[in-house]
Amino acid sequence: MKPKSLYRVPIGSQLVLDGYCWVVLGKDQDGYAVKGSDGSVSKLSFARITQAIANRDCDVITPVGHEKPKELLAFTGGFEHREQLSQDEQYNVRARLTLVLALERIEENGERQTERYLNRPDVVSVVCEVAEQICGGSIRFRPRAGGRTEGIFLIPKGRSLLKYKSLLQKFDRNPVVLMHRDNLKGQQTEAGRRKLDPIQEAFCDYFITHWLKVTKPKIGPLLALTKGNFYISDNSIARGFKFPSVTTIRTRSKRVSKMAKIIGHMGDKEAANLNGAGSTDARAYLYGEKGETDQVYLSIFTDKTGKMLARQLDPKLAGTALEENEIIRIWLFLLIDVARAC
């Protein structure tokens, strides 16, 4: 009788035997043809592998099992366990996991869970109640859309809840997939991170110039128009020129200074009103157009040491006789040009 393995070991699997990794290249009637990590080729009998697996001395990593960790690391950006995350993010993961467990418990009642169903206020209240029962009240849930507030985890929309549930099932219930993935935002390749070329920079400047108009055009429609009107040379097209994305354009628009936006969207005159030197309740646009005045009645006198000083007097004393050591009384008149604030 021909020997055969009691365990299914697909071709391409990795056999970790006695601390050494073998890759299964094929099999025949006697055993498995394997290749070691150092490139050596050998054959392992069915009996040896069967006995090693039974004694738990051999780990079998199938091709599918080998790709799963890679997919997980690619999805999380290098995180494999919840303990690798920050304390705040571990809290978020634990709260989302609790919500998924609550959904699964509610699903046992036979209700078909959809986005619209999970957005119903009565269902959200039930999810909160079940989730707090599961975690023993260590996390407080509230039926409102949004993120986390101090001491309270706010229930996200039904779409997010279903996404959490699907991710947990897809990645073999590893809770680390419920983390925020902000670290993966933006371009992740070296080519994607490179700076814009001069033509792309020129396009951004061209767009900003037309965006800073008093008509206040929307970015989306204006971007489509500027793409059609911006000249691109044949050489640039041959080199694979691509227009900057709308995300890049929005980022550039946010870099425009506040004053430049006010001048562009509201005009020079209104910009002077809002942020110029004459930005008071009494508007003035030109030097000398409007002035604010004030006056005070002063007494110039000498003290006991002979030092000359001044003090403010009540205007009602104007025209009365000078006091001892008093030299003169004068009016100090002040005129401020509103447009220059001086």
Residue, then its C-alpha position, 0 to 999 in steps of 0.5 A: m500500500k502506497p504511503k500518503s499524507l493524512y494532512r492536506v499540504p498544497i503545493g507552494s506551502q511553507l513547512v516550518l520543521d525544526g526551526y527550518c523553513w521548506v517550500v513545497l515544490g511538488k509531491d510524488q508517491d513517496g513524499y514532498a519535494v521541497k526547497g530550503s531557504d538556502g536554495s537546497v532541494s530535498k524530499l520529505s516523506f509523508a510519514r515524517i511530515t504527518q508525524a511532525i504535524a501530529n506532534r505539533d512540531c511542524d507548522v504548515i503555512t498555505p499560500v493563502g495563509h502566507e498572503k493573509p499577513k501581507e494583506l493585513l500589513a498592507f491594509t494597516g500600514g505595518f500594524e499586526h497587533r492591537e498592542q502596537l497602537s497608541q493608547d487612544e487608538q487602542y480605545n477606539v479599536r476596542a469601542r468599534l469591536t464592541l459595536v461589531l459584537a453588538l451588531e452580531r448579537i442583534e443580528e441573531n434576532g433575524e433582522r436584516q442589517t442595512e445602512r438605513y436600518l442601522n441609522r434608525p434612532d430606535v436601532v441606534s439606541v438598542v446598539c448603544e444599550v447592547a454594546e454597553q452590556i458587552c463591555g460592562g459599561s466601561i465605555r459609554f456610547r451615545p446615539r449621535a453621528g460623529g467621532r469620539t468626545e471626552g469620555i463618550f464614544l459616539i455611534p457612527k453612521g450605519r455605513s461605517l458600522l457595516k464596514y467595521k463588521s465586514l473588515l473584522q470578518k475579512f481579516d479573521r477577526n483581528p481587531v487591529v483592522l478597526m484602527h484609524r488609517d490616517n497614516l495611510k492618507g496621501q500618496q504612499t509610493e515614492a513616485g506619488r510623493r515627488k514634487l510637481d513639475p514646473i508645468q504642473e506648478a504653472f497650472c496651479d498658479y494659473f488656476i489660483t489666478h482665476w480663482l481669486k475673482v470677485t465672482k467667487p467661482k467654485i473650485g470643481p467647475l473652475l478646475a474643469l474650465t482651466k484644464g480646457n484653457f491651459y496650454i500644454s506643449d507637445n513635449s509635455i504631453a509626450r513626457g506624460f503630463k498629468f493635471p494636478s488632482v483636485t485634492t492638490i488644487r484645494t491644498r494650494s488654495k488653502r495656502v493662499s493668504k487671508m488678505a489675498k483671498i479677501i482682495g481677490h474675492m471681495g475687491d480692493k475697496e472692500a479689502a481696505n474696509l475690512n483689513g486696511a488702516g481705516s477699518t473702523d466704524a467710520r469707513a475711509y478709503l483715501y488719505g484726508e477723506k475723513g478725520e477724527t478730532d479731539q482736544v484737551y485743556l492743559s496747564i503748563f507750570t513749574d514745580k518746587t524744583g523748577k521742573m516744567l510739567a503739564r496737567q489736564l484742566d477742566p475746560k470750564l476753567a478756561g479764561t480764569a486767572l493763572e495760579e501760582n507757578e503756572i506759566i500758561r494754559i493751552w488747548l492741545f488739539l488732535l486730528i487723526d486721519v482715519a484712512r492712515a490711523c495716524 
